[in-house]
């Protein structure tokens, strides 16, 4: 599969496009990761259980299931989380922030995934 850098006149950064799917990415590494969804390539393997992943960052998060590491801690209540995004989402329970809103009925949500479920 050949990729070619292309430059969009609207952007100053170059992008990388798959000639097979036409999908563009700003970084070649993101294109490589995307390709793995089609090839089933999983080059990053857990040395504890053998499970494999398409990205090293996903393996890092997975390893925490074995180590129990929860490096992201809430300043308010002390709960800790494996992923930073989980902490950010949790913090909304304290702030009441609802950044996602249904464009049909206006109902607010703390997480985009809950909005997506609501739309179905």
C-alpha positions as CSV (number, residue, x, y, z in Angstrom):
1,X,0.0,0.0,0.0
2,X,1.5,3.3,-1.0
3,X,0.9,6.6,0.8
4,X,1.7,10.0,-0.5
5,X,2.0,13.2,1.5
6,X,-0.5,15.8,0.2
7,X,-0.8,19.4,1.1
8,X,-4.2,21.0,1.5
9,X,-4.1,24.7,0.5
10,X,-6.3,25.4,3.6
11,X,-3.8,23.9,6.0
12,X,-0.1,24.6,6.6
13,X,0.6,21.0,7.8
14,X,0.9,18.2,5.3
15,X,-1.3,15.2,5.5
16,X,-0.9,11.5,4.7
17,X,-3.5,9.8,2.6
18,X,-4.1,6.1,2.0
19,X,-4.6,5.4,-1.7
20,X,-6.7,2.4,-0.7
21,X,-9.3,4.2,1.4
22,X,-8.7,7.9,0.7
23,X,-8.6,8.7,4.4
24,X,-6.2,11.5,5.4
25,X,-4.1,11.9,8.6
26,X,-1.9,14.7,9.7
27,X,0.8,12.3,10.8
28,X,2.1,9.3,9.1
29,X,2.1,7.4,12.4
30,X,-1.6,7.8,12.6
31,X,-2.0,6.4,9.1
32,X,0.1,3.4,10.1
33,X,-2.1,2.8,13.2
34,X,-5.2,3.2,11.0
35,X,-3.9,0.6,8.5
36,X,-3.6,-1.9,11.3
37,X,-7.4,-1.9,11.7
38,X,-7.6,-3.4,8.2
39,X,-4.5,-5.7,8.4
40,X,-5.1,-7.0,12.0
41,X,-1.5,-6.3,12.7
42,X,-0.9,-6.0,16.5
43,X,2.8,-5.5,17.0
44,X,2.7,-4.6,20.7
45,X,2.3,-7.6,23.0
46,X,1.8,-7.8,26.8
47,X,4.6,-9.8,28.4
48,X,2.3,-10.9,31.2
49,X,-0.8,-12.4,29.4
50,X,0.2,-12.3,25.7
51,X,-2.6,-10.0,24.5
52,X,-1.6,-7.9,21.5
53,X,-2.4,-4.3,20.5
54,X,-2.1,-2.0,17.5
55,X,-0.6,0.9,19.6
56,X,2.1,1.0,22.3
57,X,-0.1,3.5,24.2
58,X,-2.9,1.0,24.4
59,X,-0.5,-1.7,25.7
60,X,0.7,0.7,28.4
61,X,-2.9,1.2,29.6
62,X,-3.5,-2.5,29.4
63,X,-0.5,-3.3,31.6
64,X,-2.1,-1.3,34.4
65,X,-4.7,-4.1,34.7
66,X,-1.8,-6.3,35.8
67,X,0.0,-3.8,38.0
68,X,-3.0,-2.0,39.5
69,X,-1.4,1.3,38.6
70,X,-3.9,4.2,38.6
71,X,-1.8,7.3,38.0
72,X,-4.6,9.9,37.5
73,X,-6.1,11.1,40.8
74,X,-9.0,13.4,41.4
75,X,-8.1,16.5,43.5
76,X,-11.6,16.6,45.0
77,X,-12.4,13.1,46.2
78,X,-9.1,11.2,45.7
79,X,-10.5,8.6,43.3
80,X,-7.9,7.4,40.9
81,X,-8.1,6.2,37.3
82,X,-6.1,4.2,34.8
83,X,-6.6,6.7,32.0
84,X,-6.5,10.5,32.0
85,X,-9.7,10.7,30.0
86,X,-11.6,8.8,32.7
87,X,-10.4,11.3,35.3
88,X,-11.6,14.2,33.1
89,X,-15.0,12.6,32.7
90,X,-15.2,11.8,36.5
91,X,-14.3,15.4,37.4
92,X,-17.5,16.5,35.7
93,X,-19.5,14.8,38.5
94,X,-18.0,17.5,40.8
95,X,-18.3,20.5,38.5
96,X,-21.6,19.6,36.9
97,X,-20.1,20.4,33.4
98,X,-22.1,18.9,30.5
99,X,-20.2,19.7,27.4
100,X,-22.2,17.5,25.1
101,X,-25.8,18.4,24.1
102,X,-28.4,16.7,21.9
103,X,-29.1,18.9,18.9
104,X,-32.7,17.6,18.8
105,X,-34.0,17.9,22.4
106,X,-31.3,19.9,24.1
107,X,-30.6,17.3,26.8
108,X,-27.0,17.7,28.2
109,X,-24.5,15.0,28.8
110,X,-21.2,14.7,30.6
111,X,-19.8,12.1,28.2
112,X,-20.0,12.0,24.4
113,X,-20.7,8.2,24.5
114,X,-23.9,8.9,26.5
115,X,-25.0,11.4,23.9
116,X,-24.4,8.8,21.2
117,X,-26.5,6.2,23.0
118,X,-29.2,8.8,23.5
119,X,-29.3,9.6,19.8
120,X,-30.0,5.9,18.9
